[in-house]
Amino acid sequence: MIGHAEKAAPFAANEPRAHWHDQALWFVRLKRDRQAESIPEWEALREAAAAIKAHTLSRIADYLEEFERNAHANGIQVHWARDAAEHNAIVHRILADRGITRLVKSKSMLTEECHLNPYLEARGIEVTDTDLGERIVQLRHEPPSHIVLPAIHLKKEDIGELFHKELGTAKDASDPKYLTEAARAHLRQKFMAAQAGLTGVNFAIAETGGFVVCTNEGNADMGTSLPPVHIACMGFEKIVPRAKDLGVFLRLLARSATGQPVTTYTTHFHGPMRGGELHVVIVDNGRSAILGQETFRRSLSCIRCGACMNTCPVFRRSGGYSYGYIVPGPIGSLLAPLRDPSQFASLPFASSLCGSCSDVCPVSIDLHHELYAFRQKLVENKTVPLFKRMAMAVMTYVLARTWAYSLAGRLMRWTMPRLPRALVYGPWNPWGRQRELPPMPRQSFRDLMKHDLNNEEPK
């Protein structure tokens, strides 16, 4: 099993690109801050969103059943999937029963989670992702590296080279306007030829039986208004009780995700188009298991804004692919090991626990405390490697005893300057592969304080 640190190493080794990635995401974080500061009731909105989500999760079965009843009354066909395999089979059956072989797809992290694209393509269905970033990574045969900015790891020169190869644009062209126009012409052909459109769901409303899709490019609207069949796929946590609850979440979502006051397109669906079909596939895929864990239940409140990724110093410097899971960053570092703790045991440790992710989360998920709790869980279950458990046990003993802490400090200050570099930075010390220890101080902080209290000059 390759851990986060090993996967992050190639990304971090390319220092110019890692620095650019860091700054690009921090720019989005600053835009978010400006929007939050412009709303006097911002913290009240976060508290309201957290309360709505907590209430909804406490009665999730009731609200899902209410949604199904009202959706059926609106002419929407509702399907239930226990896992990714059932979700993919349901979508394929809908398409195959109607002889559909060309599908246009809006951004949907759930279908990425379920690996829908390769499943359908293996069965003869052409799937075209129509969000520009998603289309770019699809042409590169890569997953998205960020849930909102799927191609944030690429520069315009990378995209120019890709479009020259795949779309026939001019060689070495990197002008964003030119590349965007080429993508638009390419995607318009796909829209016109599509037989069905698939979207995700940002929010489903139990009270009305409808749902909302938020986009900035209009591709979801094109994909659901031209072909006669619309399939919407959602994890069951996307439900909210009432239509008026949307006002809280829509004010938070775009500001947290991209620093916009509102998404360019916020489209409400409350039934199929005339002569068409509308299907909603509601998916569990491990969510019930998370719901049953009181410590980590709040992670299901996530509205997939990506704000925790934009602020996380680890994500910004290691890239989305280092996480090995479709949802990276702090929230992914919870969701992935909740799904498979043995495969993703390193992710809760891919955090400085600085708390910045919790500070920016629009629904106030206490992310860094949940990550810390998961670390404890992994240690208790002995999922963490033995060497690391032993090192932490030693540190626990030392830090819990004043005499041991003072003795260890004196030994470190005396021995570290005298040890050969090869011994300090040997293969046993992975931390030192990319870091240098600071010079050892001559005196401890405790000694300096004693001198100050005694009005003595430090030696």
N, C-alpha and C positions, 0 to 999 in steps of 0.2 A: 504494500500500500504506500503510495507516494503522498506525502503530507503537503500542507500548504506552503511551507518554507521552500521545499524543493521545487514545487511548481512555480513559485514566485521568482526563483533565482534568475532564470533567463530574462524575464521582464525587467527586473531590477538592474541586471548587468548592463542593459542598454540605457545608460544614464540620461542622455538627451531626451529619449522618448519617455522614460519614466518621469522626468522632470516636467515635460510638456503635458503628460497625462495628469499629473498632480495639479498643475496650474489650471488646466482646462476645467477640471471638476471643482476646484476651489472657486473659480469664477462663477460657476452655477450656484455654489453655496452662498456666495456673496449676494447674488441676485435674490436668492431666497430670503436672506436676512433683510434686504431692503424692503421687500414686499411685506414681510412679517412686521417690520417696524412701522409700516404705513397703516396698519390696522390696529387701532387702540384695543380692540377686544380680542386680539390674537390668542392670548392664553386662555381666555374664556371659551373660544371656539375649540381649542385643543381639549379642554376639559369636557366640553359637551360631546365632542366626537368620541372621546374615550368612554364616556358614560353610555352613549348610545350603543357602541360596540359591545361593551360589557353586558348590557341588558340583552342585546340581541343574542349573544352567545349563550346566555343563561336560558333562553327560550328558543333555541335555534330550530328545533323540530317543528314547533308551532308556527313559526314564521315561514319556514320552507313549505309547509302544507298550505298555509294561507296563500303564499305566492302561487303555488301550483293551481289551486282552485281559481284564483282570479286570472291567471294566465290562460287557463283552459276557456274561461268565459270570454276572453279576448280573441280566441281562435289560435292561440299558440299551443304547439305540441311540446309537452315537457317529458324529458327522458332522464332517468337516474342511472348513474354509473358508480359502482363501488370502487373502481380503481382505474388506472391508466388503460389497461387492456380492454375493459368494458367501454370506456369512453371512446377509444379508437374504433372499436367494433361498431358502436352505435353510429358514429359519424360516417364510417364507410358504408354501413347498411343504408343509411339515408341516401347517400350518393349513388350507390350501386343499384338500388331499387328504381331509381329514376334515370338510369343510364348516363349519369353525369361523369365526365372524364376531365373537366377543366374547372378548377376551383381557385378563386382569388381570396386571399386571406389577409385580414387586418391584424395588427399586433395582438398577440394573445400569449401571455406567459404560461397559462395553463396548458395550451397545446404544445408549447416547448417542453414543459414539465412532463407531458405524456408522450413526447416524441412522435407527434401525429404526422408530421411531414414525411419522414421516411416510411412510416407505416402505409400511408396512402400511395406514395410513389411506388412502393414495391407491388402495389395492386393496380397499377396502370393509370393512376389519377395524377394529372399535372397540377402541382400546387405552386402558386405564385404568391410570395409575401409581398404586399403592396406598400407597407410602410417603407420609406426610403432606406432608413438604416437597416431594417430587417432584410430588405432586398439585397443590400450590399453584402451583408454577412451570409445570406443564402447563396449568392453567386460565388462567394469564397469558400462555401461548404464549411462554415463555422457557425457555432451558436452565438447568440448575442453576448456581449461582454458586460452589459449593463441593462437593467430592466427598462429604463426609459431612453437611454442613449446607446442603442445596441452596437453602434460602430464607433464609439468614442475612442477606441484604441487605435483608430486609423487616421492618417493624415490625408489631405486632399490629393497629394501625389499618389498615395496608395490606391485611392479610388479612381483617379485618372487612368492608372495602369490597368486596373480591373475592368473599367468600362471600355477601354481600347480593345481589350481581349474579348470581352463578352458582348458588348453593344456596338462595337465598331466606331467608337469616337476617335478623334484625332490623336495621334501618338503624342505623348508627353503633355497632353492638355490637363490642366489642373484648376481652371477657373470654375468656382463653385456654380455660378449661374449657367455656364455652358453644360456642365455635368448634370445639373438638376434638370435642365430642359431635355437632355438626352434620356434621362431616366423617366421623365414624364411621358415622352413619346413612346418609349418602350412599354411602360405600364398601361398606357391608354389602350394599346392593342390587346393587352391581357384582359383589361376590364371589358372591352367590347366583345371579346370571345368567350367570356366566362359563362358557365352554366349555373354556378352557385357561388355564394359569398359566405365567408366565415369570419366571425368577429369574437373577441372576448367580451367580457362584461365588467364594467367598472363598479356599477351598483345595480342591484335588483331590488325592486320595491314590493314588499309583501302586500301592502294595502291596495296596490293598483294592478299587480300582475305584470308590470312592465319593467323595463331595464334601461340603463343609460350607458352609452359608449362615448368616451372622451378621446378626441384625437386633435392633432394640429395640422394634418395634411389633407383632410377630407377623403382619404382613401377608404375609410370605413363606410362613408356615405355612398361613394361610387360603387363599392363592392356589394352593397345591400339594396341599391335602388335599380341597378341594371339587370342582374340575373333574377329569376323568379324565386329561387330558394335561398333562404338565409338561415344559417346555423350559428347559434351563439353558445359558447362554452364557458362555464363558470364554476369555480370552486364554491362550495356551499357557504363559505364565510362572506361572500360578496352581498348577502342579503342585508337590507335595512328595513325597519318596520314601516315607516310612513314616508309619503312624498315630501313632506316638509323637512324631513331629516336630510334630504339632499342638499339643502341650502348650506348646511354646516360643512359637509364634506367637499362640495364643489368650491367653496371659498378656500379650503385648505389644500386641495389636491394640486392644482396647477402652480400655486405659489410655492409649495414645498418641492415640487418636481423640477420645474424649469425657471422659477422666478417670474412667471406670468400671472397677471390678475385672474385670468380664466383661460381654459383651453380654447383654441380657435373654433372647434366644433364640439358641442355637447349635444348629442343626438339621443332623443327619447324614442324607444320602440314599445308600442303597446298593441301590436297585432301585425299580421302579415300584410303585405301590399295586396291590392286587389288582384285576384287570380293567382296569388303566390302562396308560399308556405313559409312559416317561421317556426323553427325548432330551437328549444333551449335544452342543453345538456348540463345537468347539475352533477358535479363530481365530488366524491369524498377523497379517495386516493391518500389515505393516511391522516386526514384532518380530524376524524373522530378520535383517533388515538391521541392526538395533540390536545383536543378538547378535554379529554379525560385526565390531563396532567395539570393540576392547579397552578404549579409554579410557572409553566410555560404556555398556559392557555392564551395569554394576551398576545402572543405572537400571531394568532389568527386575526387580530384586529388590523393587521397591516393592509394599507390601501395601495401598496406598490407604487409609491411616489419616487423612491430612490434617494430620498434626502439623506438617509443614513450612509449611503455609499459615497455621496458627494462630499460629505464632511469627514469620513473615516480616514485617518492618516495611513492606516494599513492598506485599505483598498486603493487609495489614490496612488500609492507607491508600488503596489504589487499587481494591479490589473485584475479584471474580472475572471480570467481563465485560471488564475491560481487557486480558485476555490473549488473547481471541479464539479460545480452544481449550477443548475440553471439560474437560481437566484443567488447572487454572490453578496459580498459585503456583510455588515453586522446582522441583518435580518436573515440572510442565507446561512450565516454561521450558527444560527439557531435552528432554522427549518431543516437544513441538510442532516445534521446529526440526530434531530428528532425523527427523521425518516430512517436513517441507517447510522447508528452511532459507531459501529466498527469501521465503516468506510470513511466517515467524515470526522473522526475523533480529533483531528488536528485543528479544525476550524474554530471551536470556541477559544482556542489559544491564539488565534490570529487576530488579536485585539489588544490595544493598549489599556483597555478599560478606562479611557479618559472621560467617558460619559457624553461625548459630543453627539453620538448617535441618538441617545435618549433625549438630549436637549432639543434636537431638530425634528424628532418624530411628530407628525401632525396629530397622531392619535395617542401620544404619550405612552408608547410602549417602553417599559423600563429595560431597554435592551442590554445595557452593560451589566446590570445586576443579574439578568437572566443568563447572560454569557458566563458570568462568574459562578452562578448556581450550576450551570451545566458542566463547568470544569470540575466542580466538586463531585457531581454525579459520575463523571467519567473516571475519576480517581477511585471512588468507592466501588465501581464496577470493574476496576482493574483493566479498563480499556486503554489507559495511558501506559506507555512503555515502562518497564520495570526501572530502568535507569532514571527516568524522570521522576517516578514515584519516590525512589530512594533519595534523590536530590531534594525533592520538596519536603520529605520527612526530616532530613537533616536541617533544612532551612527553618522548618516549623519549630524544631527543638531549639535552635539557636535564637530565633527571634522571640521566643516565649520566655527566655531567661536572660536577665540583665547581665549577669556575670559572663555567660557564654557569648552574648553579643559583644561585650566589651573586649573579651579575650580574642574573639575572631577578628575584630577590627584591628587590634594591635598586631596580631600575626600577619594579617593582610598588608598592613602598612610597612611592616618590616621585611616580609619575604618577597612581595611582588616586584620591587625594584631590583632585587638580587637574582631573580630566576631567569634562566635563558629564555629568549623570546620563543624559540621552538617548543619549549615546554608549555608556556602560557597559551600560545595560539596553535597548539597541536590539533590533530583531527578529532580529539575528544571534545573540543570546544567549538561547536557549530556557531555559537553566538559570535565568536571572534572572527569568523570568516569575512565579514563585511564591516566590522566595527573595531575601533581601538579603545582600549580602556583609558580613562583619564589618568593623569599622574596621581600617585598616591599622596594624600595630604600628610604633612608632618605631624599634625595633631587631629584628634577627633573633635567633632562638634561639642561633645560633652566636656572635653578638656578645655576648649576655648571658652565655654560658658562658665566653667569654674574659675578661670582666670579673670573673666569680666566681673563675676560676682565678688571676687576677692580684690577687685581693683588692681589686679596685677597685669603687667604687660606679658603677652604671649612670648614664649621663647622662640 
